Amino acid sequence: MEFIEACLMNPEAADGDFKQRLSFLQRTGVQNLIFSDFFGLRNFSRKVGDLKAPIGCLNVISRPGIEWIEMLWDIINCYDVFSIFIKHNGSVSDDEFKDALYRCFSLTDNVGCAMETKTLSSFAFDDIVRTLRDEFNVKHFLILDSEGLLQPKETLRCLKTLRSRVSGGSKIFYFPNNQHKLGIVNALHAMRLEIDGLAGSVLKGRCKDPEVVNFIDLYLLYQQKRDDLFSKSSSKVLDHAFKALMRGAEEE
């Protein structure tokens, strides 16, 4: 399982603080980043400039509009490894959503779909996944819990539903919301399903966003619940995933 930093950008942070954040991420081994929209990516690109920062995969969530994809592409294609997640938005028609996917795939194969958890329990869910799977061969799925009100059992059900519908070799990423203190518990249960990636933050003390799950707090909860919730083989994988992260945090 990979950890994806969601809290690197702080519009009010000075350049020195930005460099310190990048340095800290390097020590913890968290090199994959995610931005919730075009503006976060743009601000990051302006700040990073010529810094030789170790960046793994740059992930960004795009609105389902061709104009947004064009603006994102002008920036993100300068990076070696990236993924664009087109957000399935109920406010746009199926044709508009498909047009956005077609345009994005005309530029790159690194395309995924971001969906709210409520979409996974809607009547249209099967049709959406069938289109993504059969028509576009989408392999990467990012699940968002924007309201932060989902209970752990609901989270498990949603993620299990998605896994049962997607094709083999697909990857599932989860971006929990911790505003109501449910996100950290939901993240723990998502780990039980062996999801491929989890978006949150290792920047303890630097990330002021109450919606973002802190990976260090998650590790402490995992330590308490490991023997009760995880098998020995799962624990071994997760212990390895947390190892570099916690070593870097302890050195801070």
N, C-alpha and C positions, 0 to 999 in steps of 0.2 A: 504494500500500500504506500502511495506517495502523499506527502503533505504539500499543499498548495497555499502559498502565502497570499492572503487577501487584503492585507492591511499595510502594504508598503507605503502607499501614497498618503500623505497628509498635506493638504493644500497650504497649511500654515507653517509647515516645517521648513527650516532654513536648509541651505545646501549641505552644510556640515552635518546636520542631523540625518539627512538623506543618505549621505555616504556612510555614516555610522550604522544605519539600518542595513544597508547592503553588506557591510562588513560582518555584522552580526549574523545575517542570514547565511553568509558563506561559512561561518564557523559552525552553524547548526546543520549544515548540509541541505537546507531548504532553498532550492534554486528555481523551483517552478512557481510562477506567479499567475494571479488571475485579477482581471479588472472587470468591474461590473458594467462598464459602458465605454464608449469611445473617449469620453473626456478623461477618464482615469488613465487610459493608454496614452493619450496625447500628453498629459502632464508628466507621466513617467518618461516618455521619449524625450521631452524637452529637458528634463532634469538629468537623465543618465548621460546624455551628450557623448563625449569621448571617453567616459569612464570605462575602464576595462573590468567590468563587473561580470562575475560568473552567473550567467542566466541560463536556466535550463529551458523549459517550455513556457512560452509566453501565451497565456490564455486570455481571451477577451469575449465578453458576452455582447452580441450585437442585436439591436432592434431589427425586426424583420422588414427592413426597407432597403431597396437597392442603393439609395443615396448614402445610407449609413455604412453599408458594406464598402462602397467606393472610398469613403473617407478613411475607414479602418485600413483598407488595403494599402493606401498610400503610405501608411506608417508601418504596419506590421510586416510587410513583405521585406523590410530591411533586416529582419531578425532571422536567425538560422532555423530555429524550431518554434513553431507556434500552432495554435488551434483557435478557430473562430467558432463560437457556439451561437447559432441563430436561435433567438428566443421565440418559442411558440407563444404568440400573444393572441388572446381571444378577441382583441379589438380589430384584427385584420382578417380578411377573407382567406380561404384556403388557397385561392389563386395567387394572392399577394405573397403568402408564405412560401408557396412553391417557387414563385418568381425569384424571391430572395435566395432560396436554396440553389436554384439553377445558376444565378449570377455568381454566387460564392464558389460553387463547384467549377465554374468556368475559369476561376482565378487560382484555385488551389484544391487539393484533395483533403487538406487538414480542416475539415468541417464537421461540426457536431451539432446537436440540438440541446437547447436548455429548456426545461419544462418545470412549471410549478408543480408541487405535490398534488394540488387539487386537480390538475389535469389528469393525473394517473388514476383518479377515481371517477372521472367523468365518463359519460356514455360514448363520447367521441374518441376515447383513448385508443382503442384497438385500431380504428381507422387511421389515426395519426401515426401510430407506430408502424402499421403495415405500409403506409406511404413512405415513411422514412427508411424503412428496411428494404422494401422491394423496388421502389422507384429510384431512390437516391443512394442506397447501400450505406446509410449512415451507421457508423460503428461506435461513435462516442456520444454519451448521453450525460448531461449535467442536470441533476435534480436540485431545484431551489425550494427552500421553505421560507418565503419572504415574510410571512406573518408571524412565524415563530410560535404557533399555537398547537402544532401537531404533537400528539402523545406518542410515546415510544412504540406502542403496538401498532398505531397507524403508520408510523414511519417504516416499520418492518414490513407491514402489509404492502405499502406503496412500492418499496424497493424490490420486494419479492415479485410483485405483479410485473414490474418492468423487466426484471431478469427473465421471467418466464416467457416474455413476448419477443425480446430482441434476439437477433441471430448470434450464432456462435462466434466467439472472438471479439464481441462487443465489450466496451469498457464503460463502467458506470461510475460517475463522480457525484459527490454529494456536497452541497453547500448549505449547512444548517444555519438557523437564525437563533441566537441565544438571548434575544431581548427579554424574553420572559423566563429565562433560565431553564428552558426545556432543550435548547439546542445542544448543550454539552451531553445530556443524557441520550438524545437522539443520535448524536455522533457516535457514542459508545455502542449503541445497538446497531448502527449502520456498519460498524467495524466487524460485528459478528457475522454479517453477510459477506464479508471479505470483498467489500467494494474496492475499486481500483484507485480511487483518490478522494481526499477529503480537503475541502477548502476551509481555512481558518487562519489563525495567526500565531506565530511563535514570538512575536514582538511584545513580550510581557512588559508592561510599564510604558511602552511606546504606542501601543494601539489603544485608542480611546473609544473605539466604536463598540457600543454595548451589544450590537447584533452579531458580532464575530466571535466564534468560539476560540478560546485560547488553548493552544496545543499543550502547554505545560500543565494547565489545570486539567485538561483531558487525560494526560498521562497519569496524574495523581489519582483521578477517578478510576482509570483503568487498573492501576496497581491494586486498588481496594477491591475491585470486582473481578479481577482476572481469573481467579480459581473458580468462581461461581458461574461465570458466563462464557468462558472460552476454553476450548480444548487445548491440549498440550501443543499440538502442531500449530494451531492458530496463535497461541501465545508466543511461540518461538518466532514466528514471522513478525508479529507486532513488536516484540521486544527488540528485534533487530531494527525495525523501522524507527523506533523511538530512541535507539542508542545514541546516534550522532546528534540528534536534536537535543537530547538532555545533556550530553557532554558539553555542547556549545553553550547551552543556557547556564550550566554550572560555572563555566569559565567567565561569565559576564560579571 
